[in-house]
Structure formats: C-alpha cells, structure tokens
Amino acid sequence: MKQTLPFNFGGIPAAFSAYRTSRAVVLPVPFDKTSTYVKGADKGPRAIINASRNMELYDIETGTEVYLKGIHTAKSVLASRARDMVNKTREKVSRFLGDGKFVVVLGGEHSASVGSIIAHAEHFEDVSILHLDAHSDRRDTYDGERLSHACVMARAQELVNTIVSVGIRSMDSSELERLKKDTVLYASEIGASKDWIKKALKALSKNVYVTIDLDVFDPSIMPSTGTPEPGGMDWYAVVNLMEALFRKRNVVGFDVVELCPSKHTVAPDFLAAKLVYKLLSFKFRGKDR
Ligand SMILES: [Mn+2]
C-alpha cells in the first residue's frame, strides 16, 4: 500500500501537496562536494523523503495534522559546484518566500544552508540564526574553499548579526575568535534542568532562522552523518528546545542537513523525517489557513 503513496515529503496526496495551495515548501538540495570524512550526504534528501512516506501524519504533542495546511515538495536543486548550488538555492528560496511560503531546505551537506540563509536574511528583517551542530563550522576557509561545510557559519556571520550555536563539541582553536562574537552553548552545558533552553534563546532576535546539522544528535541515535561526534543531544532535548523556540520567536524558515544514509539502518532517516514534520507542526499549530 505504501508503494502507492506519492513520492513527496509525507507521501501526501495532491490535494495537500500542490504548490499553489501549500503553506510550506520542502526544497531538497542533494549536494555533497566538500565533505571530508564519510561521503553520501547527497543521498540525504531522498532518504528523508522516503522515510517520511512511512510516517504517521498526526502529531501527538501539538494534536495537529500539519499536512492539512499543505506541504509541497519542490524539485531538487542540482549543481556540481558549490557556488552554483548556493545561487540556485538562493533563487528558489527567494521565489518561494515571495509567494508567501514557509521554506524547509533538506541537505545535502551543510553548505546547502548558505543560499537559504541569504534568501531569508534578504526577505525578513533582523534575522538571527539558531544553529544546532556538533561543530562550530566557523573556519574562514577549508581546503581553500570558502563554501566548505566547515565554513558555513563563518559565511552566515557575514549575513546576520546574531548566531546562537547549540550542541557544539568539536572545533579548531582558530574558530574561538569567531565564536566569541556570538553565543555558544556547548554540548556539555546541556543538562536535565531546562535553564539551558532559556540561555540558548536569550540572544535571538524576533525573526529566527534555524539550521540543524543532524550530527548535533548523539551518534547512538544519529549514526548516519559524515562526521559523527560522541556526547550529542538526545531527541527530547532538541524537541524541547524547538518547542520553546517556536513559542517564543517567529521562526521564518529552517534547514535539516548532513544526513548521510546508511544501508544498515533506516532509523536515522526516520528521525530526520520526523524532526522536519515536528518542526512544521510547531510552526503551524493554532494557525488558521
Ligand atoms: Mn557538523
């Protein structure tokens, strides 16, 4: 029966996935050219979409079925060079924002976020960024490449005033300088009491763009990333942070990147799909069409 579901995010019938009537647009950016350890992030968007077709569309925490607001899956951004990929992503996202859509980008490696961040920073006033990642990603260049996955947040720093990074547990000493300008919550500071959530949200402006590198999760539940790091966040830590964020700020868009699917387990693909759907459920809870 599942085979008959359309190949879009959520496996949603045409009535709730047509572009014109959809509130949200999911844009796959299957790009993996600069990653340095395990390759395969270009297979991420397809694995997320495939997993999402096997997902329940009722969300227990919000008591909603967000697909009824319409979720359109756009054609993938295809490019063989990082600069082209960033430009094409920026163009598409700008067009969707101009049409009043809420945009979700699926990576691909983390550089897939750059075009989306540029488009959102152009469209909305005073956007700040909440960045979930094991890595600070603030090298100015890496392997001579300014658009490397390792430099994404250094590029983002050139576009917005504030970035809050959460879950960081791996970095180079050269990145310390750039981190100091912003706010950082290291993985070791995330505890059982929810004070860390307040701390994480404090510096964010009203309009927030969220970028989630899936390696922010612990490799025990998210082994399918190019650069896994021990000591990561668990599902509920991320969900609780997001729940608070969507309540207290205007989230203008988000991306979920760096899924590097494994043939041995589909659980991480499903985690990524459910995370995307959960965030959309938070975004549209209590909102009429
Ligand atoms: Mn990372």
Residues whose N, C-alpha, C, O or C-beta is under 5 A from the ligand:
A	BS01	MN	D133 A134 H135 D213 D215
